[in-house]
Amino acid sequence: MKTLKPLLLTLICSFAILTSCRTEDDMSIDPPVEETLLANSSIASLMSKTSLNDGSFDNIIDNASCFSVDLPVTVVANGTQIVVDSADDYQTIEDLFDADNNDTDTLDIIFPITIVFEDYTTTVVNTYPELLALIAQCPAENATDDDIECIDFEYPISASIFNENNDLVDTIIINNDNDMYDFIDDLDDFAAVTISFPITVILADGTPLTINSINELEMAIEDAEDTCDEDDDNDYNDDDCDDCTTSNLESILVNCTDWMVEEFEVNDNEIQDQYNGYLFSFETDGTLTITENGNTITGTWSVSGSANNIDFVIDIPALPDFSGTWNLQEIEQESGEKEIEFEKANDDELTFKSNC
């Protein structure tokens, strides 16, 4: 939308010439003051943050949430070359990584690549050290950042632009977040701007919300901010439990027996080998039994919540590494094998596996 500026300057100059010849019959259109979108206003800032380029969706490639890699890009994941030209290919990479839990996952990028920053400016990166330098400038995983990801605009959106005489200069169509960001960035070039309401915004859970005014839009964005997991970490697609339920988790845990510890990371230390031979059985009454080399250990368990916010609480006094509240990350079910992945708020990770 930066290309709007020369066009608008030309239009404004033309209107200035025409104004000198205006008659009493010429009518100006007064934009409604309460619906005028002003540069540097609170709502303009909120709209700008909502339209920023969110770089977290492709962190499986670049490990950076403050920019994204322009597609297509070619990578080599665990020795397999993949041409990534759509979001589906991020899942292809993850599937390769998940194929073997005992290997070391590697991903090599074929340079040069183009990266897109939050403000939609781009730069070409020719080497991995160049990319690492840019990654180092991004906020850390899950750190507070400017972009608002829990609400989205539904496009297209129409806007009317007026000059200082309240003449309607132009009506423009905003088709995507890049357009919206540039439009807000250009507000100080315009005498007055209004949005053509109603518009629709989409909340994080997919709910559409009809907005009829600037005030409604401001309240909607403020209410939605920080109401979802912005997923600004490097664990791609860790919201795999959109359709998970507590009843499904309980059923799988109870109906499968002899759960083994597949992966276990505590304080950045992998300790699963300490629990080789430990078999976990979960009972419907909320108790659990662990057997190991003829010994028996008991504890309790419970689940609560829904979807990506299901908590799994374990209390095993004899095995304190397991005790605490774990968040359900993913349930993988295949014929003859099931895996359940959990994670604590401090990033400890636990995966149970059963051959059932």
Sine and cosine of phi, psi and omega as CSV:
sin_phi,cos_phi,sin_psi,cos_psi,sin_omega,cos_omega
0.00,0.00,-0.08,1.00,0.08,-1.00
-0.86,0.52,-0.43,0.90,-0.01,-1.00
-0.94,0.35,-0.15,0.99,0.04,-1.00
-0.92,0.39,-0.51,0.86,-0.17,-0.99
-0.86,0.52,-0.81,0.58,0.01,-1.00
-0.86,0.51,-0.65,0.76,0.00,-1.00
-0.89,0.46,-0.70,0.72,-0.04,-1.00
-0.92,0.39,-0.61,0.79,0.04,-1.00
-0.88,0.47,-0.66,0.75,0.03,-1.00
-0.89,0.45,-0.70,0.71,-0.01,-1.00
-0.90,0.44,-0.66,0.75,-0.02,-1.00
-0.91,0.42,-0.66,0.75,0.04,-1.00
-0.88,0.47,-0.67,0.74,0.00,-1.00
-0.88,0.47,-0.64,0.77,0.00,-1.00
-0.93,0.36,-0.53,0.84,0.03,-1.00
-0.89,0.46,-0.63,0.77,0.02,-1.00
-0.92,0.38,-0.69,0.72,-0.03,-1.00
-0.91,0.41,-0.50,0.87,-0.05,-1.00
-0.89,0.46,-0.56,0.83,-0.02,-1.00
-0.90,0.43,-0.31,0.95,-0.03,-1.00
-0.95,-0.31,0.21,0.98,-0.05,-1.00
-0.92,0.39,0.54,-0.84,0.06,-1.00
-0.93,-0.38,0.05,-1.00,0.00,-1.00
-0.91,0.41,-0.35,0.94,-0.02,-1.00
-0.99,0.17,-0.26,0.97,0.01,-1.00
-0.93,0.36,0.70,-0.71,-0.04,-1.00
-0.90,-0.44,0.72,-0.69,0.17,-0.99
-1.00,-0.10,0.40,-0.91,-0.01,-1.00
-0.94,-0.34,0.91,-0.42,-0.01,-1.00
-0.99,0.13,0.90,-0.43,0.06,-1.00
-0.92,0.39,0.65,-0.76,0.02,-1.00
-0.88,0.48,0.84,-0.55,-0.11,-0.99
-0.86,0.52,-0.66,0.75,-0.07,-1.00
-0.94,0.35,-0.28,0.96,0.00,-1.00
-0.96,-0.29,0.13,0.99,0.00,-1.00
-0.97,0.25,0.74,-0.67,0.01,-1.00
-1.00,-0.08,0.91,-0.42,-0.10,-0.99
-0.98,-0.22,0.61,-0.79,0.10,-1.00
-0.89,0.46,0.57,-0.82,0.06,-1.00
0.92,0.40,0.20,0.98,0.06,-1.00
-0.99,0.14,0.22,-0.98,0.01,-1.00
-0.88,0.48,-0.70,0.71,-0.03,-1.00
-0.93,0.37,-0.58,0.81,0.04,-1.00
-0.89,0.46,-0.66,0.75,0.03,-1.00
-0.90,0.43,-0.67,0.74,0.01,-1.00
-0.90,0.43,-0.65,0.76,0.02,-1.00
-0.91,0.40,-0.62,0.79,0.03,-1.00
-0.90,0.44,-0.70,0.71,-0.01,-1.00
-0.92,0.40,-0.56,0.83,0.01,-1.00
-0.94,0.35,-0.47,0.88,-0.06,-1.00
-0.99,-0.11,-0.01,1.00,0.03,-1.00
-0.86,0.52,0.48,-0.88,0.07,-1.00
-0.95,0.31,0.91,-0.41,0.05,-1.00
-0.99,0.11,0.89,-0.45,-0.06,-1.00
-1.00,-0.07,0.16,0.99,-0.10,-1.00
-0.99,0.16,-0.31,0.95,-0.12,-0.99
-0.93,0.38,-0.36,0.93,-0.03,-1.00
-0.89,-0.45,0.50,0.87,-0.04,-1.00
-0.90,0.43,-0.30,0.95,0.06,-1.00
-0.90,0.43,-0.34,0.94,0.04,-1.00
-0.99,-0.15,-0.76,0.65,-0.19,-0.98
-0.94,-0.35,-0.11,0.99,0.01,-1.00
0.79,0.61,0.62,0.78,-0.03,-1.00
-0.54,-0.84,0.81,-0.59,-0.02,-1.00
-1.00,-0.06,-0.09,1.00,-0.04,-1.00
-0.99,-0.12,0.04,1.00,0.15,-0.99
-0.39,-0.92,0.26,-0.97,0.03,-1.00
-0.80,-0.60,0.31,-0.95,0.03,-1.00
-1.00,-0.07,0.80,-0.60,0.01,-1.00
-0.94,0.35,0.71,-0.70,-0.01,-1.00
-1.00,-0.08,0.46,-0.89,0.06,1.00
-0.99,0.14,0.40,-0.92,0.10,-1.00
-0.63,-0.78,0.58,-0.82,0.00,-1.00
-0.97,-0.24,0.75,-0.66,0.03,-1.00
-0.76,-0.65,0.30,-0.95,0.11,-0.99
-0.87,-0.50,0.95,-0.32,-0.05,-1.00
-0.96,-0.27,0.90,-0.44,-0.04,-1.00
0.75,0.66,0.65,0.76,0.07,-1.00
1.00,0.03,-0.09,1.00,-0.01,-1.00
-0.97,-0.25,0.82,-0.57,0.00,-1.00
-0.99,0.17,0.74,-0.68,-0.01,-1.00
-0.75,-0.67,0.77,-0.64,0.15,-0.99
-1.00,-0.02,0.94,-0.35,-0.05,-1.00
-1.00,0.00,0.95,-0.33,0.02,-1.00
-0.79,-0.61,0.11,0.99,0.08,-1.00
-0.39,-0.92,0.20,-0.98,-0.01,-1.00
-0.89,0.45,-0.44,0.90,0.01,-1.00
-0.88,0.48,-0.48,0.88,-0.05,-1.00
-0.96,0.28,-0.35,0.94,0.13,-0.99
-0.90,0.44,-0.64,0.77,0.03,-1.00
-0.92,0.39,-0.57,0.82,0.05,-1.00
-0.87,0.49,-0.66,0.75,0.05,-1.00
-0.89,0.45,-0.72,0.70,-0.01,-1.00
-0.88,0.47,-0.64,0.77,0.01,-1.00
-0.88,0.48,-0.62,0.78,0.06,-1.00
-0.90,0.43,-0.65,0.76,0.01,-1.00
-0.91,0.41,-0.59,0.81,-0.06,-1.00
-0.99,0.14,-0.16,0.99,-0.07,-1.00
-0.89,0.45,-0.51,0.86,-0.01,-1.00
-0.64,-0.77,0.91,-0.40,-0.04,-1.00
-0.98,0.18,-0.11,0.99,-0.08,-1.00
-0.96,-0.27,0.04,1.00,0.01,-1.00
-0.98,-0.19,0.10,-1.00,0.08,-1.00
-0.98,-0.19,0.88,-0.47,-0.05,-1.00
-0.97,0.25,0.71,-0.71,0.03,-1.00
-0.75,-0.66,0.56,-0.83,0.07,-1.00
-0.64,-0.77,0.85,-0.53,0.04,-1.00
-0.93,-0.37,0.72,-0.70,0.00,-1.00
-0.99,-0.12,0.70,-0.72,0.09,-1.00
-1.00,0.04,0.93,-0.37,-0.01,-1.00
-1.00,0.02,0.36,-0.93,0.06,1.00
-0.99,0.17,0.38,-0.93,0.10,-1.00
-0.76,-0.65,0.30,-0.95,0.10,-1.00
-0.92,-0.38,0.76,-0.65,0.05,-1.00
-0.93,-0.36,0.50,-0.86,-0.06,-1.00
-0.90,-0.43,0.86,-0.50,-0.03,-1.00
-0.99,0.16,0.05,-1.00,-0.04,-1.00
-0.85,0.52,-0.55,0.84,-0.03,-1.00
-1.00,-0.05,0.21,0.98,0.08,-1.00
0.96,0.27,0.10,0.99,0.20,-0.98
-0.95,0.30,0.39,-0.92,-0.08,-1.00
-0.78,-0.63,0.33,-0.94,0.13,-0.99
-0.49,-0.87,0.48,-0.88,0.03,-1.00
-1.00,-0.05,0.75,-0.67,0.01,-1.00
-0.92,-0.39,0.81,-0.59,-0.12,-0.99
-0.97,-0.23,-0.30,0.95,-0.06,-1.00
-0.61,-0.79,0.29,-0.96,0.04,-1.00
-0.92,0.40,-0.65,0.76,0.08,-1.00
-0.85,0.53,-0.59,0.80,0.06,-1.00
-0.89,0.46,-0.67,0.74,0.00,-1.00
-0.91,0.42,-0.68,0.73,0.01,-1.00
-0.87,0.50,-0.61,0.79,0.01,-1.00
-0.90,0.44,-0.62,0.78,0.02,-1.00
-0.96,0.29,-0.62,0.79,0.04,-1.00
-0.87,0.49,-0.62,0.78,-0.03,-1.00
-0.89,0.45,-0.37,0.93,0.00,-1.00
-1.00,0.08,-0.17,0.99,0.01,-1.00
-0.99,0.15,0.40,-0.92,0.13,-0.99
-0.87,0.49,0.40,-0.92,0.03,-1.00
-0.92,0.40,0.20,-0.98,0.02,-1.00
-0.82,0.58,0.73,-0.68,0.06,-1.00
0.87,0.49,0.27,0.96,0.08,-1.00
-0.97,0.26,0.39,-0.92,0.02,-1.00
-0.90,0.43,0.73,-0.68,0.04,-1.00
-0.69,-0.73,0.00,-1.00,-0.13,-0.99
-0.99,0.14,-0.51,0.86,-0.15,-0.99
-0.95,0.32,0.59,-0.81,0.04,-1.00
-0.96,-0.27,0.91,-0.41,-0.14,-0.99
-0.95,-0.32,-0.07,1.00,-0.12,-0.99
-1.00,-0.02,0.12,0.99,0.06,-1.00
-0.46,-0.89,0.59,-0.81,-0.03,-1.00
-0.72,-0.69,0.49,-0.87,0.11,-0.99
-0.98,0.17,0.59,-0.81,0.19,-0.98
-0.99,-0.14,0.84,-0.55,-0.05,-1.00
-0.98,-0.22,0.34,-0.94,0.08,1.00
-0.99,0.14,0.37,-0.93,0.08,-1.00
-0.82,-0.57,0.70,-0.71,-0.02,-1.00
-0.98,-0.19,0.63,-0.78,0.04,-1.00
-0.73,-0.69,0.59,-0.80,0.03,-1.00
-0.94,-0.33,0.70,-0.72,-0.05,-1.00
-0.90,-0.44,0.76,-0.64,-0.03,-1.00
-0.88,-0.47,0.45,-0.89,0.12,-0.99
-1.00,-0.08,-0.08,-1.00,-0.08,-1.00
-0.92,0.40,-0.26,0.97,0.06,-1.00
-1.00,-0.08,0.18,0.98,-0.03,-1.00
0.91,0.42,0.38,0.92,0.12,-0.99
-0.99,0.13,0.69,-0.72,0.07,-1.00
-0.94,0.33,0.93,-0.36,-0.05,-1.00
-1.00,0.10,-0.69,0.73,-0.10,-0.99
-0.29,-0.96,0.40,-0.92,0.18,-0.98
-0.86,-0.51,0.83,-0.56,-0.06,-1.00
-0.90,-0.44,0.38,-0.92,0.01,-1.00
-0.92,-0.39,0.81,-0.59,0.03,-1.00
-0.98,-0.18,0.88,-0.48,-0.17,-0.99
-0.97,-0.26,-0.25,0.97,-0.05,-1.00
-0.31,-0.95,0.01,-1.00,-0.04,-1.00
-0.90,0.43,-0.59,0.81,0.04,-1.00
-0.87,0.48,-0.72,0.70,0.06,-1.00
-0.86,0.52,-0.71,0.71,-0.04,-1.00
-0.90,0.45,-0.69,0.73,0.00,-1.00
-0.87,0.48,-0.72,0.69,-0.01,-1.00
-0.92,0.40,-0.60,0.80,0.04,-1.00
-0.87,0.49,-0.73,0.68,0.02,-1.00
-0.91,0.41,-0.62,0.79,0.01,-1.00
-0.90,0.44,-0.46,0.89,-0.04,-1.00
-1.00,-0.05,0.04,1.00,-0.12,-0.99
-0.84,0.55,-0.58,0.82,-0.04,-1.00
-0.95,0.32,-0.10,1.00,0.07,-1.00
-1.00,0.06,-0.18,0.98,-0.09,-1.00
-0.95,-0.33,0.53,-0.85,0.05,-1.00
-0.96,0.29,-0.65,0.76,0.02,-1.00
-0.38,-0.93,0.57,-0.82,-0.02,-1.00
-0.65,-0.76,0.67,-0.75,0.13,-0.99
-0.78,-0.62,0.48,-0.88,0.09,-1.00
-0.99,-0.12,0.63,-0.78,0.03,-1.00
-1.00,0.09,0.99,-0.15,0.03,-1.00
-1.00,0.05,0.40,-0.92,0.09,1.00
-0.99,0.15,0.41,-0.91,0.15,-0.99
-0.82,-0.57,0.17,-0.99,0.01,-1.00
-0.85,-0.53,0.69,-0.72,0.14,-0.99
-0.88,-0.47,0.43,-0.90,-0.04,-1.00
-0.91,-0.41,0.84,-0.55,0.03,-1.00
-0.98,0.22,0.19,-0.98,-0.10,-0.99
-0.87,0.49,-0.50,0.87,-0.01,-1.00
-1.00,0.04,0.15,0.99,0.03,-1.00
1.00,-0.03,-0.02,1.00,-0.03,-1.00
-0.96,0.28,0.81,-0.58,0.09,-1.00
-0.98,0.19,0.59,-0.81,0.00,-1.00
-0.74,-0.67,0.83,-0.56,0.01,-1.00
-0.99,0.12,0.76,-0.65,-0.03,-1.00
-0.90,-0.44,0.76,-0.64,-0.09,-1.00
-0.93,-0.38,-0.04,1.00,-0.04,-1.00
-0.33,-0.94,0.22,-0.97,0.06,-1.00
-0.87,0.49,-0.70,0.72,-0.02,-1.00
-0.88,0.47,-0.67,0.74,0.04,-1.00
-0.89,0.46,-0.64,0.77,0.00,-1.00
-0.91,0.43,-0.69,0.73,0.00,-1.00
-0.88,0.48,-0.70,0.71,0.00,-1.00
-0.91,0.41,-0.62,0.79,-0.02,-1.00
-0.90,0.43,-0.69,0.73,0.00,-1.00
-0.93,0.38,-0.68,0.73,0.01,-1.00
-0.88,0.47,-0.66,0.75,-0.01,-1.00
-0.93,0.37,-0.55,0.84,-0.08,-1.00
-0.99,0.13,-0.42,0.91,-0.07,-1.00
-0.84,0.54,0.74,-0.68,0.05,-1.00
0.92,0.40,0.37,0.93,0.03,-1.00
-0.99,-0.12,0.09,1.00,-0.01,-1.00
-0.61,-0.79,0.22,-0.97,0.11,-0.99
-0.99,0.17,0.91,-0.41,-0.03,-1.00
-0.97,0.24,-0.08,1.00,0.14,-0.99
0.86,0.51,0.60,0.80,0.00,-1.00
-1.00,0.06,0.80,0.60,0.07,-1.00
-0.76,-0.65,0.02,-1.00,-0.09,-1.00
-0.99,-0.16,0.18,0.98,0.06,-1.00
-1.00,-0.05,1.00,-0.03,-0.12,-0.99
-0.85,0.53,0.70,-0.71,0.11,-0.99
0.83,0.56,0.67,0.75,0.02,-1.00
-0.99,0.16,0.25,0.97,0.14,-0.99
-0.96,-0.28,0.67,0.74,-0.07,-1.00
-0.95,0.31,-0.01,1.00,-0.06,-1.00
-0.96,-0.28,0.55,0.84,0.06,-1.00
-0.80,0.60,-0.60,0.80,-0.07,-1.00
-0.96,-0.26,0.19,0.98,-0.01,-1.00
-0.96,0.28,0.54,-0.84,0.08,-1.00
-0.73,-0.68,0.39,-0.92,0.04,-1.00
-0.91,0.42,-0.60,0.80,-0.02,-1.00
-0.91,0.42,-0.62,0.79,0.03,-1.00
-0.92,0.40,-0.70,0.71,0.02,-1.00
-0.88,0.48,-0.73,0.69,0.00,-1.00
-0.86,0.50,-0.68,0.73,-0.03,-1.00
-0.88,0.47,-0.70,0.72,-0.02,-1.00
-0.92,0.40,-0.70,0.71,-0.02,-1.00
-0.87,0.48,-0.67,0.74,-0.08,-1.00
-0.97,0.23,-0.66,0.75,-0.10,-1.00
-0.97,0.22,-0.38,0.92,0.09,-1.00
-0.99,-0.16,0.63,-0.77,-0.01,-1.00
-0.90,-0.43,0.14,-0.99,0.07,-1.00
0.81,0.58,0.80,0.61,0.10,-0.99
-0.94,0.35,0.72,-0.69,0.01,-1.00
-0.94,-0.35,0.40,-0.92,0.07,-1.00
-0.99,0.10,0.94,-0.33,-0.01,-1.00
-1.00,0.08,-0.71,0.71,0.05,-1.00
-0.64,-0.77,0.60,-0.80,0.00,-1.00
-0.45,-0.89,0.92,-0.40,0.00,-1.00
-0.83,-0.55,0.84,-0.54,0.00,-1.00
-0.79,-0.62,0.83,-0.56,-0.01,-1.00
0.80,0.60,0.68,0.73,0.03,-1.00
0.93,0.36,0.21,0.98,0.05,-1.00
-0.93,-0.36,0.78,-0.63,0.04,-1.00
-0.99,0.12,0.89,-0.45,-0.13,-0.99
-0.85,-0.53,0.26,0.96,-0.05,-1.00
-0.87,0.50,-0.51,0.86,-0.03,-1.00
-0.90,0.44,-0.42,0.91,0.02,-1.00
-0.92,0.40,-0.32,0.95,-0.09,-1.00
-0.90,-0.43,0.39,0.92,0.14,-0.99
-0.88,0.48,0.75,-0.67,0.01,-1.00
1.00,0.00,-0.13,0.99,0.07,-1.00
-0.99,0.14,0.78,-0.62,-0.01,-1.00
-0.88,-0.48,0.80,-0.60,-0.08,-1.00
-0.96,-0.29,0.72,-0.69,0.09,-1.00
-0.80,-0.60,0.79,-0.61,-0.06,-1.00
-0.96,-0.27,0.79,-0.62,-0.06,-1.00
-0.98,-0.21,0.38,-0.92,-0.04,-1.00
-0.92,0.39,-0.36,0.93,-0.03,-1.00
-1.00,0.07,0.14,0.99,0.04,-1.00
1.00,0.05,0.15,0.99,0.09,-1.00
-0.98,-0.18,0.35,-0.94,0.09,-1.00
-0.66,-0.75,0.49,-0.87,-0.02,-1.00
-0.82,-0.58,0.74,-0.67,0.04,-1.00
-0.90,-0.45,0.79,-0.61,0.07,-1.00
-0.91,-0.42,0.61,-0.79,0.01,-1.00
-0.40,-0.92,0.92,-0.39,0.07,-1.00
0.80,0.60,0.69,0.72,0.05,-1.00
1.00,0.05,-0.16,0.99,0.03,-1.00
-1.00,-0.06,0.48,-0.88,0.00,-1.00
-0.82,-0.57,0.74,-0.67,0.03,-1.00
-0.82,-0.58,0.62,-0.78,-0.02,-1.00
-0.86,-0.51,0.33,-0.94,0.03,-1.00
-0.24,-0.97,-0.18,-0.98,0.03,-1.00
-0.76,-0.65,0.32,-0.95,0.03,-1.00
-0.50,-0.87,0.42,-0.91,0.07,-1.00
-0.37,-0.93,0.37,-0.93,0.04,-1.00
-0.74,-0.67,0.47,-0.88,0.05,-1.00
-0.38,-0.92,0.32,-0.95,0.04,-1.00
0.97,-0.25,-0.30,-0.95,-0.01,-1.00
-0.40,-0.92,0.40,-0.92,0.09,-1.00
0.76,0.65,-0.82,-0.57,-0.07,-1.00
-0.99,0.14,0.10,0.99,0.00,-1.00
-0.84,-0.54,0.70,0.72,0.06,-1.00
-1.00,-0.05,0.83,-0.55,0.02,-1.00
-0.99,-0.15,0.69,-0.73,0.03,-1.00
-0.88,-0.47,0.94,-0.35,-0.09,-1.00
-0.97,-0.25,0.84,-0.55,0.01,-1.00
-0.88,-0.47,0.64,-0.77,0.12,-0.99
-0.73,-0.68,0.97,-0.25,0.04,-1.00
-0.80,-0.61,1.00,-0.03,-0.07,-1.00
-0.80,0.60,-0.58,0.81,-0.03,-1.00
-0.98,0.22,-0.27,0.96,0.00,-1.00
-0.76,-0.64,0.97,0.25,-0.11,-0.99
-0.89,0.46,-0.35,0.94,0.03,-1.00
-0.86,0.52,-0.52,0.85,-0.06,-1.00
-1.00,0.08,-0.44,0.90,-0.16,-0.99
-0.93,0.38,0.58,-0.81,0.04,-1.00
0.75,-0.66,-0.14,-0.99,-0.01,-1.00
-0.98,-0.21,0.85,-0.53,0.01,-1.00
-0.92,-0.39,0.60,-0.80,0.06,-1.00
-0.99,-0.13,0.76,-0.65,0.02,-1.00
-0.93,0.38,0.81,-0.58,-0.01,-1.00
-0.98,-0.20,-0.66,0.75,-0.09,-1.00
-0.25,-0.97,0.56,-0.83,0.15,-0.99
-0.88,-0.47,0.88,-0.47,0.03,-1.00
-0.95,-0.31,0.82,-0.57,-0.04,-1.00
-0.82,-0.57,0.86,-0.51,0.11,-0.99
-0.75,-0.66,0.25,-0.97,0.00,-1.00
-0.88,0.47,0.87,-0.48,0.04,-1.00
0.99,0.17,0.14,0.99,-0.01,-1.00
-0.36,-0.93,0.69,-0.72,0.06,-1.00
-0.69,-0.73,0.64,-0.77,0.06,-1.00
-0.76,-0.65,0.64,-0.77,0.05,-1.00
-0.80,-0.61,0.82,-0.57,-0.06,-1.00
-0.96,-0.29,0.72,-0.69,0.03,-1.00
-0.80,-0.61,0.37,-0.93,0.05,-1.00
-0.54,-0.84,0.62,-0.79,0.06,-1.00
-1.00,-0.03,0.23,-0.97,0.01,-1.00
-0.89,0.46,-0.44,0.90,0.01,-1.00
-1.00,0.00,0.23,0.97,0.06,-1.00
0.98,0.20,0.14,0.99,0.18,-0.98
-0.88,0.47,0.55,-0.84,-0.06,-1.00
-0.79,-0.62,0.62,-0.78,0.00,-1.00
-0.62,-0.79,0.78,-0.62,0.05,-1.00
-0.81,-0.59,0.84,-0.55,0.13,-0.99
-0.99,-0.14,0.57,-0.82,0.01,-1.00
-0.73,-0.69,0.65,-0.76,0.07,-1.00
-0.69,-0.72,0.69,-0.72,0.05,-1.00
-1.00,0.01,0.95,0.31,-0.03,-1.00
-0.72,-0.69,0.00,0.00,0.00,0.00
